[in-house]
């Protein structure tokens, strides 16, 4: 009998200890890991990264008791891809993390990212139509939504308004084309001091990536193959060669732009915002007026914009899918977070309605740009070119610029370059 009672007491004690252990386990906070970097999204300085992130985390944790969000500080943008690769390979991928354009397709193909389709369909608080056209599609792969857009840095065109006025040339409208660009550059390119050398130029910094965007050309597919041998690409590059030929072997410089000797120059949004003293320096020390307009397209009314995106996604291995989705929305969908990003960051929000809030309108006005211009650009939709890794991009830059400088036939040169880079 005593043995029976001892066994019963032992059983009760084990049950009590089990309940205590379960209670302790239940009371342990859920920890979501966040993958971020600091130092600016577009290779331009930024000091507000952690302030922006910490504010979002604090709000999220208050609204989700028992959940903690942790991140590793001090990771620089240039080190972030390697940092992420290490975590993916060791099975320690963050639950929610930033994704650079050049990493997106590799992550999607390797199964690193969680398919978000079910959340988009089942979440009554998520409305895809709040995003600008093409913003969500930019994060799709094989009909699956893998990321949400956090911010964008679309390309703009700097215009020397004073030069165009002096030459009697109207300011281009939002539907201008690369033919219009060439015609204006041809008209303004001159030897002003008549010493036999061109000293007023049409454009500086306009490269093959810009004109491929204007034509809507994508040179690579989702499998990583590069395709350079097609007529549209040859036409685009020939037009770029014609633009360069206007300068008669003289290459305009940044100093020429600063001194008001150049009509046009591509300038992405992040550069415009981050180096705001730079355009003001032009206004202050040079006797000309300027503004920014959308980039030209190959065909009027049929255009997209170039530039870069920073997105966020969820790990396919997360144990907290629903909570990770809520955290993802906190960054990429919540208006309060997106407004903070615009006011303190260097990117454009993909949420359409945010542009015309008074605070955002005033902010853009204060940096000498307008919500209307940003809206015009973002409504065009992004050029969904598949981004290349740094090594292949650098290789293409060198080789295509070499082709542009030579007198050889574009057809043969592009065929050979296509064969060479795909063999690599």
C-alpha positions as CSV (number, residue, x, y, z in Angstrom):
1,X,0.0,0.0,0.0
2,X,2.8,2.4,0.9
3,X,4.4,1.7,-2.5
4,X,1.2,2.5,-4.2
5,X,0.9,5.9,-2.5
6,X,4.6,6.6,-3.2
7,X,4.0,5.9,-6.9
8,X,0.9,8.1,-6.9
9,X,2.8,10.9,-5.2
10,X,5.6,10.6,-7.7
11,X,3.1,10.6,-10.6
12,X,1.4,13.8,-9.2
13,X,4.8,15.4,-8.8
14,X,5.7,14.6,-12.4
15,X,2.4,16.0,-13.6
16,X,2.9,19.2,-11.6
17,X,6.5,19.6,-12.8
18,X,5.3,19.0,-16.4
19,X,2.6,21.7,-16.0
20,X,5.2,24.1,-14.6
21,X,7.6,23.4,-17.4
22,X,4.8,23.8,-20.0
23,X,3.8,27.1,-18.4
24,X,7.3,28.4,-18.4
25,X,7.7,27.3,-22.1
26,X,4.4,29.0,-23.0
27,X,5.4,32.2,-21.3
28,X,8.7,32.3,-23.2
29,X,8.6,35.1,-25.8
30,X,8.5,34.2,-29.5
31,X,11.6,35.6,-31.1
32,X,11.5,36.8,-34.7
33,X,14.9,37.3,-36.4
34,X,15.2,40.3,-38.7
35,X,17.9,40.6,-41.4
36,X,18.9,44.2,-42.2
37,X,21.9,46.3,-43.1
38,X,22.9,49.9,-42.4
39,X,24.6,52.6,-44.4
40,X,21.9,53.4,-47.0
41,X,20.1,51.2,-49.5
42,X,21.5,52.7,-52.7
43,X,25.2,53.1,-51.8
44,X,24.6,56.6,-50.5
45,X,25.0,57.6,-46.8
46,X,22.1,57.1,-44.4
47,X,22.2,57.6,-40.6
48,X,18.5,56.8,-39.9
49,X,18.4,53.1,-40.5
50,X,18.3,51.9,-36.9
51,X,16.0,54.7,-35.8
52,X,13.6,53.7,-38.5
53,X,13.8,50.0,-37.7
54,X,13.6,50.4,-33.9
55,X,10.5,52.5,-34.1
56,X,8.7,49.9,-36.2
57,X,9.9,47.0,-33.9
58,X,8.7,48.9,-30.8
59,X,5.3,49.4,-32.3
60,X,5.0,45.8,-33.5
61,X,6.0,44.4,-30.1
62,X,3.5,46.5,-28.3
63,X,0.8,45.2,-30.7
64,X,2.0,41.6,-30.4
65,X,2.6,40.9,-26.6
66,X,5.0,38.0,-26.1
67,X,6.8,38.6,-29.4
68,X,10.3,40.0,-29.6
69,X,12.1,41.1,-32.8
70,X,15.9,40.9,-32.9
71,X,18.5,41.9,-35.4
72,X,22.3,42.0,-35.7
73,X,23.6,45.6,-35.9
74,X,26.6,46.8,-37.8
75,X,26.1,44.9,-41.1
76,X,27.1,47.1,-44.1
77,X,25.3,47.0,-47.4
78,X,28.3,45.7,-49.2
79,X,28.7,42.9,-46.7
80,X,25.0,42.0,-46.5
81,X,24.9,39.4,-49.4
82,X,27.7,37.4,-47.8
83,X,26.2,37.7,-44.4
84,X,22.9,36.4,-45.7
85,X,24.6,33.6,-47.6
86,X,26.3,32.4,-44.4
87,X,22.9,32.3,-42.6
88,X,21.2,30.5,-45.4
89,X,23.9,27.8,-45.7
90,X,23.9,27.2,-41.9
91,X,20.1,27.1,-41.6
92,X,20.0,30.3,-39.6
93,X,18.2,32.5,-42.1
94,X,16.3,35.4,-40.5
95,X,12.5,35.1,-40.4
96,X,12.1,38.4,-42.2
97,X,14.9,40.0,-44.2
98,X,15.8,42.7,-46.7
99,X,16.4,41.6,-50.3
100,X,18.5,43.4,-52.9
101,X,17.4,43.3,-56.5
102,X,20.4,41.4,-57.6
103,X,19.7,38.6,-55.1
104,X,15.9,38.2,-55.6
105,X,15.9,35.6,-58.4
106,X,18.6,33.5,-56.9
107,X,16.7,33.4,-53.6
108,X,13.5,32.5,-55.3
109,X,15.0,29.8,-57.4
110,X,16.8,28.2,-54.4
111,X,13.7,28.1,-52.3
112,X,15.0,30.6,-49.7
113,X,11.8,32.7,-49.8
114,X,8.3,31.8,-48.6
115,X,5.5,32.0,-51.2
116,X,3.2,34.8,-50.1
117,X,0.3,34.0,-52.3
118,X,-1.8,32.5,-49.6
119,X,-1.4,35.5,-47.4
120,X,-2.3,37.9,-50.1
121,X,-5.5,36.0,-50.8
122,X,-6.6,35.2,-47.2
123,X,-5.6,38.5,-45.4
124,X,-8.7,40.8,-45.4
125,X,-6.5,43.7,-44.3
126,X,-4.2,43.5,-47.3
127,X,-5.3,45.3,-50.5
128,X,-2.8,44.9,-53.4
129,X,-4.4,47.8,-55.3
130,X,-2.8,50.2,-52.8
131,X,0.5,49.7,-54.5
132,X,1.7,51.4,-57.7
133,X,1.3,49.5,-61.0
134,X,3.9,46.8,-61.3
135,X,5.3,47.2,-57.8
136,X,4.1,43.8,-56.6
137,X,4.8,42.1,-59.9
138,X,8.4,43.2,-59.5
139,X,8.6,40.7,-56.6
140,X,7.0,37.7,-58.5
141,X,8.7,34.6,-59.8
142,X,6.8,31.8,-61.6
143,X,3.5,33.4,-60.7
144,X,4.4,33.4,-57.0
145,X,4.7,36.5,-54.9
146,X,7.9,36.2,-52.8
147,X,8.5,39.7,-51.5
148,X,6.8,43.1,-50.8
149,X,8.5,46.4,-51.9
150,X,10.0,48.4,-49.1
151,X,11.3,51.3,-51.1
152,X,12.4,52.3,-54.6
153,X,14.9,54.7,-56.2
154,X,13.6,55.5,-59.6
155,X,15.7,57.3,-62.3
156,X,15.0,60.9,-63.1
157,X,16.4,63.2,-65.8
158,X,18.1,66.4,-64.7
159,X,17.4,69.2,-67.2
160,X,19.2,72.5,-67.6
161,X,16.1,74.6,-68.1
162,X,18.2,77.8,-68.8
163,X,20.1,76.2,-71.7
164,X,16.9,75.0,-73.4
165,X,15.3,78.4,-73.0
166,X,18.4,80.1,-74.4
167,X,18.3,77.7,-77.4
168,X,14.6,78.3,-77.9
169,X,13.7,74.6,-77.1
170,X,10.6,73.8,-75.2
171,X,10.9,71.7,-72.0
172,X,10.1,68.0,-72.9
173,X,6.9,66.6,-71.4
174,X,6.4,63.3,-69.6
175,X,5.9,61.4,-72.9
176,X,9.1,62.5,-74.6
177,X,11.1,59.9,-76.4
178,X,14.8,59.0,-77.1
179,X,14.3,60.5,-80.5
180,X,13.3,63.8,-78.8
181,X,16.4,63.4,-76.6
182,X,18.7,63.0,-79.6
183,X,17.1,66.0,-81.4
184,X,17.6,68.3,-78.4
185,X,21.1,67.1,-77.8
186,X,22.0,67.7,-81.5
187,X,20.6,71.2,-81.3
188,X,22.5,72.2,-78.1
189,X,25.8,70.6,-78.8
190,X,28.0,73.4,-80.0
191,X,31.4,75.1,-80.0
192,X,30.4,78.2,-78.2
193,X,33.8,79.9,-78.1
194,X,34.6,78.9,-81.7
195,X,38.0,77.4,-80.9
196,X,37.3,74.2,-82.8
197,X,36.3,72.1,-79.8
198,X,32.8,71.3,-78.6
199,X,32.1,73.0,-75.2
200,X,28.3,72.8,-74.8
201,X,26.9,69.3,-74.6
202,X,23.6,67.5,-74.8
203,X,24.0,64.8,-72.1
204,X,26.4,63.3,-69.6
205,X,26.2,59.9,-67.8
206,X,23.6,58.3,-70.2
207,X,24.7,54.7,-70.6
208,X,23.5,51.4,-72.2
209,X,21.4,50.5,-69.1
210,X,19.4,53.7,-69.5
211,X,18.7,53.2,-73.1
212,X,17.8,49.5,-72.6
213,X,15.2,50.7,-70.1
214,X,13.9,53.2,-72.6
215,X,13.4,50.5,-75.1
216,X,12.0,48.1,-72.5
217,X,14.7,45.5,-73.3
218,X,15.6,42.7,-70.9
219,X,18.8,41.0,-71.9
220,X,18.7,38.0,-69.5
221,X,16.1,35.4,-68.5
222,X,15.2,33.8,-65.2
223,X,17.7,31.0,-65.9
224,X,20.6,33.5,-66.1
225,X,21.2,33.3,-69.8
226,X,22.2,36.6,-71.5
227,X,20.7,37.4,-74.9
228,X,22.3,40.2,-76.8
229,X,21.7,39.2,-80.4
230,X,18.4,40.8,-81.3
231,X,17.4,43.8,-83.5
232,X,15.9,46.0,-80.7
233,X,19.1,45.9,-78.7
234,X,21.2,46.8,-81.8
235,X,18.9,49.7,-82.5
236,X,19.2,50.9,-78.9
237,X,22.9,50.7,-78.8
238,X,23.2,52.4,-82.2
239,X,21.1,55.3,-80.9
240,X,23.5,55.5,-77.9
241,X,26.5,55.6,-80.3
242,X,24.8,58.4,-82.3
243,X,24.3,60.4,-79.1
244,X,28.0,60.0,-78.2
245,X,29.1,60.9,-81.7
246,X,27.6,64.4,-81.3
247,X,30.4,65.3,-78.9
248,X,33.1,64.7,-81.6
249,X,35.5,62.7,-79.3
250,X,35.1,65.1,-76.4
251,X,33.6,63.5,-73.3
252,X,31.6,65.9,-71.0
253,X,32.4,65.7,-67.3
254,X,30.7,66.3,-64.0
255,X,32.4,69.7,-63.9
256,X,30.7,70.6,-67.2
257,X,27.4,69.7,-65.7
258,X,28.1,71.8,-62.6
259,X,29.0,74.8,-64.7
260,X,25.8,74.7,-66.8
261,X,27.4,73.4,-70.0
262,X,25.3,70.2,-70.2
263,X,21.5,70.0,-71.0
264,X,20.7,66.6,-69.5
265,X,22.0,64.0,-67.0
266,X,20.4,60.9,-65.4
267,X,20.0,61.2,-61.7
268,X,18.4,58.6,-59.5
269,X,16.1,59.6,-56.7
270,X,18.4,58.5,-53.9
271,X,21.2,60.6,-55.2
272,X,18.9,63.6,-55.5
273,X,17.7,63.3,-51.9
274,X,20.9,62.3,-50.2
275,X,23.1,64.8,-52.0
276,X,20.5,67.6,-51.8
277,X,23.3,70.1,-51.2
278,X,24.7,69.1,-54.6
279,X,21.8,70.4,-56.7
280,X,21.5,73.4,-54.5
281,X,25.3,74.0,-55.1
282,X,24.6,74.1,-58.8
283,X,21.8,76.6,-58.2
284,X,23.9,78.7,-55.9
285,X,27.1,78.9,-57.9
286,X,25.9,78.6,-61.4
287,X,23.7,81.0,-63.3
288,X,21.1,78.5,-64.6
289,X,17.8,77.0,-63.5
290,X,17.2,73.3,-63.6
291,X,14.6,70.7,-62.7
292,X,14.0,66.9,-63.0
293,X,11.6,65.2,-65.4
294,X,10.9,61.5,-66.2
295,X,13.4,59.6,-68.3
296,X,12.6,59.3,-72.1
297,X,11.2,56.2,-73.6
298,X,11.6,54.6,-77.1
299,X,7.9,55.1,-77.9
300,X,5.7,57.9,-76.6
301,X,3.1,56.7,-74.0
302,X,4.7,53.3,-73.7
303,X,7.3,53.6,-71.0
304,X,8.6,52.2,-67.7
305,X,11.1,53.5,-65.3
306,X,14.5,52.2,-64.3
307,X,16.2,52.3,-61.0
308,X,16.5,49.9,-58.1
309,X,14.2,48.3,-55.5
310,X,14.7,47.2,-51.9
311,X,12.3,44.5,-50.9
312,X,11.5,42.3,-47.9
313,X,10.6,38.7,-47.7
314,X,10.0,35.8,-45.3
315,X,12.2,32.8,-44.9
316,X,10.8,29.5,-46.3
317,X,12.0,27.9,-43.0
318,X,10.4,30.2,-40.5
319,X,8.4,28.6,-37.7
320,X,6.3,31.7,-37.4
321,X,4.7,32.3,-40.8
322,X,1.7,34.3,-39.7
323,X,3.7,36.5,-37.3
324,X,6.4,37.0,-40.0
325,X,3.7,38.1,-42.4
326,X,2.5,40.7,-39.9
327,X,6.0,42.0,-39.4
328,X,6.6,42.1,-43.1
329,X,3.4,44.2,-43.5
330,X,4.5,46.5,-40.7
331,X,7.5,47.5,-42.8
332,X,6.1,47.4,-46.3
333,X,2.4,48.0,-46.0
334,X,1.7,50.1,-43.0
335,X,1.3,53.7,-44.0
336,X,2.9,55.0,-40.8
337,X,6.1,53.0,-41.5
338,X,6.2,53.9,-45.2
339,X,5.8,57.6,-44.4
340,X,8.6,57.5,-41.9
341,X,10.8,55.8,-44.5
342,X,10.1,58.6,-47.1
343,X,10.7,61.4,-44.6
344,X,13.9,60.0,-43.2
345,X,15.2,57.7,-45.9
346,X,16.3,57.9,-49.4
347,X,13.6,56.0,-51.2
348,X,10.1,56.3,-52.7
349,X,7.2,54.4,-51.2
350,X,5.3,52.0,-53.4
351,X,2.0,52.9,-51.7
352,X,0.1,55.2,-54.1
353,X,-2.0,57.1,-51.6
354,X,0.9,58.2,-49.5
355,X,2.2,60.7,-52.1
356,X,-0.6,63.2,-51.7
357,X,-0.7,63.4,-47.9
358,X,0.1,67.0,-46.8
359,X,3.2,66.0,-44.9
360,X,4.7,64.2,-47.9
361,X,3.7,67.0,-50.3
362,X,5.5,69.5,-48.0
363,X,8.5,67.3,-47.8
364,X,8.9,66.9,-51.5
365,X,8.3,70.6,-52.0
366,X,11.1,71.3,-49.5
367,X,13.6,69.4,-51.5
368,X,12.6,71.0,-54.7
369,X,10.7,68.1,-56.3
370,X,7.0,67.4,-56.5
371,X,4.6,64.6,-55.5
372,X,3.1,64.9,-59.0
373,X,6.5,64.1,-60.6
374,X,7.0,61.1,-58.4
375,X,3.4,59.9,-59.2
376,X,3.9,60.3,-62.9
377,X,7.0,58.2,-62.8
378,X,5.7,55.5,-60.5
379,X,2.5,55.1,-62.5
380,X,4.5,54.0,-65.5
381,X,5.5,50.8,-63.8
382,X,9.1,49.5,-63.2
383,X,11.3,48.0,-66.0
384,X,11.4,44.4,-64.8
385,X,14.9,43.5,-65.9
386,X,16.5,40.7,-64.1
387,X,19.4,42.1,-62.1
388,X,22.8,40.6,-62.6
389,X,25.4,39.9,-59.9
390,X,28.2,42.5,-59.6
391,X,30.8,40.5,-61.5
392,X,28.6,39.9,-64.6
393,X,27.3,43.5,-64.5
394,X,30.9,44.8,-64.4
395,X,32.0,42.5,-67.2
396,X,29.0,43.6,-69.4
397,X,29.7,47.3,-68.6
398,X,33.3,47.0,-69.8
399,X,32.6,44.9,-72.8
400,X,29.5,46.9,-74.1
401,X,31.3,50.2,-73.6
402,X,34.2,48.7,-75.6
403,X,31.8,47.8,-78.4
404,X,30.3,51.3,-78.3
405,X,33.8,52.8,-78.7
406,X,34.8,50.6,-81.6
407,X,33.8,51.0,-85.3
408,X,33.1,47.3,-85.7
409,X,29.6,46.0,-86.7
410,X,27.3,45.8,-83.7
411,X,25.8,42.5,-84.9
412,X,29.0,40.5,-84.9
413,X,30.3,42.1,-81.7
414,X,27.1,41.4,-79.7
415,X,27.0,37.8,-81.0
416,X,30.5,37.2,-79.8
417,X,29.9,38.9,-76.4
418,X,26.7,36.8,-75.9
419,X,28.7,33.6,-76.6
420,X,31.5,34.7,-74.3
421,X,29.5,35.7,-71.2
422,X,27.2,32.7,-71.4
423,X,30.2,30.4,-71.6
424,X,31.5,32.0,-68.4
